[in-house]
Amino acid sequence: MTLEPGDVILTGTPGGVGAAQDPPLFLKDGDVVKVAIDKIGILENKVKKAAIGVEK
């Protein structure tokens, strides 16, 4: 499969993650999510708790 400019990759969440864990396991403030694709690069995002009452 070849990705073309403008293509979008969407993924779902398989069963057995997050709420299905015992005990439940969720992303929290300070966690880092990193995705690497060969020959393209790495996308890294730090999870940050949303401020309550702050407009976006």
BAVOGU-727458 format. One record per residue: z, x negated, y of N, C-alpha, C, O in turn; residue number from 1. Coordinates in pm, 1 decimal, always signed. Last residue first. Example, Ala and Ser with C-alpha at 12.3 -4.5 7.8 and 13.67 -1.06 7.14 Angstrom:
<pts>
+----------+----------+----------+----------+----------+----------+----------+----------+----------+----------+----------+----------+------+
|      n.z |      n.x |      n.y |     ca.z |     ca.x |     ca.y |      c.z |      c.x |      c.y |      o.z |      o.x |      o.y | resi |
+----------+----------+----------+----------+----------+----------+----------+----------+----------+----------+----------+----------+------+
|   +708.0 |  -1285.0 |   -225.0 |   +714.0 |  -1367.0 |   -106.0 |   +787.0 |  -1290.0 |     +3.0 |   +803.9 |  -1340.9 |   +113.8 |    2 |
|   +780.0 |  -1319.0 |   -569.0 |   +780.0 |  -1230.0 |   -450.0 |   +780.0 |  -1320.0 |   -330.0 |   +846.5 |  -1423.6 |   -331.9 |    1 |
+----------+----------+----------+----------+----------+----------+----------+----------+----------+----------+----------+----------+------+
</pts>
This chain:
<pts>
+----------+----------+----------+----------+----------+----------+----------+----------+----------+----------+----------+----------+------+
|      n.z |      n.x |      n.y |     ca.z |     ca.x |     ca.y |      c.z |      c.x |      c.y |      o.z |      o.x |      o.y | resi |
+----------+----------+----------+----------+----------+----------+----------+----------+----------+----------+----------+----------+------+
|  +2444.0 |  +1102.1 |  +2731.3 |  +2345.5 |   +999.8 |  +2698.1 |  +2233.4 |  +1003.3 |  +2795.8 |  +2139.6 |   +924.4 |  +2785.0 |   56 |
|  +2781.1 |  +1140.1 |  +2848.8 |  +2645.6 |  +1188.8 |  +2833.5 |  +2551.3 |  +1073.4 |  +2807.1 |  +2573.7 |   +961.4 |  +2853.2 |   55 |
|  +3086.4 |  +1130.0 |  +2687.9 |  +2992.6 |  +1051.4 |  +2766.9 |  +2852.6 |  +1104.8 |  +2741.2 |  +2809.4 |  +1114.1 |  +2626.3 |   54 |
|  +3268.5 |  +1250.4 |  +2519.7 |  +3256.2 |  +1301.0 |  +2656.5 |  +3162.4 |  +1223.2 |  +2745.8 |  +3158.0 |  +1246.8 |  +2866.5 |   53 |
|  +3344.8 |   +964.0 |  +2332.0 |  +3360.2 |  +1108.2 |  +2345.6 |  +3350.5 |  +1146.8 |  +2492.5 |  +3414.1 |  +1086.1 |  +2578.7 |   52 |
|  +3119.5 |   +719.4 |  +2228.6 |  +3224.7 |   +753.0 |  +2323.6 |  +3228.5 |   +904.7 |  +2339.0 |  +3123.9 |   +967.0 |  +2357.3 |   51 |
|  +3060.7 |   +633.5 |  +1890.1 |  +3017.0 |   +704.3 |  +2010.2 |  +3137.7 |   +735.6 |  +2098.9 |  +3244.1 |   +773.4 |  +2049.9 |   50 |
|  +3090.2 |   +312.4 |  +1752.7 |  +3147.9 |   +445.2 |  +1764.6 |  +3103.9 |   +508.3 |  +1896.9 |  +3109.3 |   +444.6 |  +2002.1 |   49 |
|  +2818.5 |   +139.7 |  +1627.2 |  +2912.4 |   +151.3 |  +1737.6 |  +2959.9 |   +295.6 |  +1747.5 |  +2879.5 |   +388.9 |  +1750.2 |   48 |
|  +2677.1 |    -93.4 |  +1411.9 |  +2726.8 |    +43.2 |  +1425.8 |  +2832.1 |    +44.7 |  +1535.1 |  +2923.3 |    -38.0 |  +1536.2 |   47 |
|  +2405.1 |   -298.7 |  +1485.8 |  +2550.2 |   -291.2 |  +1473.8 |  +2592.7 |   -146.9 |  +1498.9 |  +2549.3 |    -85.1 |  +1596.2 |   46 |
|  +2108.2 |   -377.3 |  +1312.7 |  +2176.6 |   -289.6 |  +1408.2 |  +2325.6 |   -287.0 |  +1379.8 |  +2367.9 |   -274.8 |  +1264.8 |   45 |
|  +1818.3 |   -557.6 |  +1259.0 |  +1963.3 |   -558.1 |  +1243.0 |  +2025.9 |   -473.1 |  +1353.4 |  +2000.1 |   -494.1 |  +1471.9 |   44 |
|  +1533.4 |   -627.8 |  +1085.0 |  +1586.9 |   -536.1 |  +1185.2 |  +1736.5 |   -526.5 |  +1158.6 |  +1777.6 |   -491.2 |  +1048.1 |   43 |
|  +1318.1 |   -897.1 |  +1026.1 |  +1448.1 |   -836.2 |   +999.3 |  +1486.3 |   -748.1 |  +1116.9 |  +1473.8 |   -787.5 |  +1232.9 |   42 |
|   +971.9 |   -918.4 |   +912.5 |  +1090.6 |   -963.1 |   +983.8 |  +1214.6 |   -885.8 |   +943.1 |  +1216.9 |   -818.1 |   +840.2 |   41 |
|   +725.7 |   -954.1 |   +768.2 |   +734.2 |   -875.7 |   +891.8 |   +854.6 |   -920.7 |   +973.7 |   +840.8 |   -956.9 |  +1090.5 |   40 |
|   +733.9 |  -1090.1 |   +531.3 |   +619.4 |  -1116.3 |   +618.3 |   +618.8 |  -1033.1 |   +746.6 |   +523.9 |  -1039.8 |   +824.7 |   39 |
|   +951.4 |   -851.3 |   +389.2 |   +878.7 |   -977.2 |   +377.1 |   +757.1 |   -978.9 |   +468.6 |   +686.2 |   -879.0 |   +480.7 |   38 |
|  +1195.7 |   -697.9 |   +572.9 |  +1066.9 |   -673.4 |   +508.8 |   +990.7 |   -805.2 |   +509.1 |   +967.7 |   -864.3 |   +614.6 |   37 |
|  +1531.2 |   -596.5 |   +585.3 |  +1436.1 |   -707.9 |   +587.7 |  +1309.7 |   -668.7 |   +512.9 |  +1315.8 |   -613.1 |   +403.2 |   36 |
|  +1789.2 |   -456.6 |   +768.0 |  +1673.8 |   -426.5 |   +684.6 |  +1575.9 |   -541.6 |   +698.7 |  +1540.9 |   -580.5 |   +810.1 |   35 |
|  +2133.6 |   -405.2 |   +809.8 |  +2023.1 |   -500.5 |   +820.0 |  +1914.3 |   -461.3 |   +719.9 |  +1942.4 |   -436.0 |   +602.8 |   34 |
|  +2404.3 |   -298.2 |   +987.9 |  +2300.4 |   -251.5 |   +896.7 |  +2179.5 |   -341.8 |   +917.3 |  +2128.6 |   -353.9 |  +1028.8 |   33 |
|  +2743.6 |   -369.9 |  +1020.5 |  +2608.0 |   -413.0 |  +1054.4 |  +2513.1 |   -363.0 |   +945.6 |  +2537.8 |   -382.6 |   +826.6 |   32 |
|  +3037.2 |   -220.7 |  +1168.0 |  +2952.4 |   -250.2 |  +1052.9 |  +2813.6 |   -292.0 |  +1101.8 |  +2771.5 |   -254.0 |  +1211.0 |   31 |
|  +3153.3 |   -136.5 |  +1407.8 |  +3151.8 |   -279.6 |  +1378.4 |  +3070.2 |   -317.4 |  +1255.9 |  +3036.2 |   -434.6 |  +1239.6 |   30 |
|  +3264.3 |   +171.9 |  +1293.0 |  +3246.1 |    +87.4 |  +1409.7 |  +3254.2 |    -59.8 |  +1369.7 |  +3350.2 |   -102.3 |  +1305.5 |   29 |
|  +3123.5 |   +245.4 |   +967.5 |  +3227.0 |   +252.3 |  +1070.2 |  +3196.2 |   +154.3 |  +1182.4 |  +3112.5 |    +65.3 |  +1167.8 |   28 |
|  +2976.7 |   +445.6 |   +711.2 |  +2964.5 |   +339.2 |   +809.5 |  +3072.1 |   +356.9 |   +915.2 |  +3108.3 |   +469.5 |   +949.3 |   27 |
|  +3191.4 |   +551.9 |   +436.0 |  +3098.1 |   +577.7 |   +544.2 |  +3087.7 |   +455.2 |   +634.5 |  +3177.2 |   +370.6 |   +635.6 |   26 |
|  +3295.1 |   +672.0 |   +131.7 |  +3268.8 |   +549.5 |   +205.4 |  +3160.4 |   +575.6 |   +309.3 |  +3049.8 |   +616.9 |   +274.6 |   25 |
|  +3555.3 |   +836.9 |    -58.3 |  +3433.9 |   +841.7 |    +24.0 |  +3419.8 |   +716.3 |   +110.1 |  +3519.5 |   +660.5 |   +156.1 |   24 |
|  +3702.1 |   +640.9 |   -333.9 |  +3708.8 |   +734.9 |   -221.7 |  +3578.1 |   +733.3 |   -140.9 |  +3499.1 |   +639.7 |   -153.0 |   23 |
|  +3415.8 |   +748.3 |   -454.8 |  +3556.6 |   +781.5 |   -476.2 |  +3639.3 |   +656.3 |   -450.9 |  +3646.8 |   +571.1 |   -539.4 |   22 |
|  +3114.3 |   +883.5 |   -306.3 |  +3196.3 |   +772.3 |   -354.1 |  +3340.2 |   +819.3 |   -373.3 |  +3381.4 |   +919.2 |   -314.4 |   21 |
|  +2986.6 |  +1091.3 |   -180.8 |  +2997.3 |  +1098.7 |   -327.0 |  +3080.5 |   +984.8 |   -386.2 |  +3114.1 |   +989.0 |   -504.6 |   20 |
|  +2966.3 |  +1028.7 |    +87.4 |  +3066.2 |  +1128.3 |    +47.7 |  +3086.2 |  +1134.1 |   -102.9 |  +3191.9 |  +1177.2 |   -149.0 |   19 |
|  +2802.3 |   +735.2 |    +20.7 |  +2879.4 |   +807.0 |   +122.7 |  +2985.2 |   +898.7 |    +66.7 |  +3082.2 |   +853.5 |     +5.9 |   18 |
|  +2611.4 |   +793.5 |   -281.8 |  +2649.2 |   +714.0 |   -165.1 |  +2733.4 |   +799.1 |    -71.0 |  +2735.0 |   +921.6 |    -82.4 |   17 |
|  +2524.8 |   +956.7 |   -482.3 |  +2615.4 |   +848.4 |   -518.7 |  +2653.2 |   +758.8 |   -403.1 |  +2720.6 |   +657.7 |   -423.1 |   16 |
|  +2175.4 |  +1018.9 |   -420.1 |  +2308.0 |  +1063.5 |   -463.3 |  +2394.6 |   +943.9 |   -499.5 |  +2343.1 |   +840.8 |   -542.8 |   15 |
|  +2005.4 |   +850.2 |   -146.1 |  +2020.0 |   +891.1 |   -286.1 |  +2161.6 |   +939.1 |   -316.2 |  +2256.1 |   +903.7 |   -245.8 |   14 |
|  +1869.9 |   +954.0 |   +149.2 |  +1991.4 |   +895.7 |    +93.6 |  +2005.8 |   +942.5 |    -50.4 |  +2017.4 |  +1062.6 |    -74.9 |   13 |
|  +1536.2 |   +862.1 |   +249.1 |  +1646.6 |   +955.4 |   +232.6 |  +1767.4 |   +881.0 |   +179.4 |  +1765.7 |   +758.6 |   +166.7 |   12 |
|  +1316.5 |   +725.0 |   +494.6 |  +1387.0 |   +719.6 |   +366.8 |  +1495.3 |   +825.1 |   +365.1 |  +1540.0 |   +871.3 |   +470.1 |   11 |
|  +1001.1 |   +655.6 |   +637.6 |  +1120.4 |   +740.6 |   +634.8 |  +1184.5 |   +730.6 |   +497.0 |  +1115.2 |   +727.9 |   +395.2 |   10 |
|   +799.6 |   +473.0 |   +841.2 |   +863.1 |   +470.2 |   +710.2 |   +990.5 |   +552.8 |   +719.3 |  +1078.3 |   +522.9 |   +800.2 |    9 |
|   +493.9 |   +527.7 |  +1000.6 |   +638.8 |   +546.0 |  +1007.6 |   +692.1 |   +547.4 |   +865.2 |   +636.8 |   +614.7 |   +778.3 |    8 |
|   +221.9 |   +361.0 |  +1161.4 |   +281.9 |   +419.5 |  +1041.9 |   +433.7 |   +426.1 |  +1059.0 |   +493.7 |   +340.4 |  +1123.9 |    7 |
|   +138.9 |   +215.9 |  +1380.8 |   +172.9 |   +355.9 |  +1401.9 |   +230.9 |   +424.3 |  +1279.8 |   +284.2 |   +534.7 |  +1291.3 |    6 |
|    -75.8 |     +5.3 |  +1199.7 |     -4.4 |    +29.4 |  +1325.7 |    +17.0 |   +179.6 |  +1346.6 |    -75.6 |   +259.4 |  +1331.8 |    5 |
|    -22.1 |    +45.2 |   +843.5 |   -110.6 |    +34.8 |   +958.4 |    -28.7 |    +56.6 |  +1085.4 |    +76.9 |   +119.7 |  +1080.2 |    4 |
|    +53.1 |   -100.1 |   +534.6 |    +99.9 |    -29.4 |   +653.3 |     +4.5 |    -56.3 |   +767.8 |    -43.3 |   -168.3 |   +785.7 |    3 |
|    -81.5 |    -56.2 |   +216.8 |    -88.3 |   -132.4 |   +342.0 |    -38.8 |    -46.7 |   +456.9 |    -83.8 |    +66.5 |   +474.5 |    2 |
|     +0.0 |    -85.5 |   -117.9 |     +0.0 |     +0.0 |     +0.0 |     +0.0 |    -89.5 |   +123.4 |    +74.5 |   -187.2 |   +130.5 |    1 |
+----------+----------+----------+----------+----------+----------+----------+----------+----------+----------+----------+----------+------+
</pts>
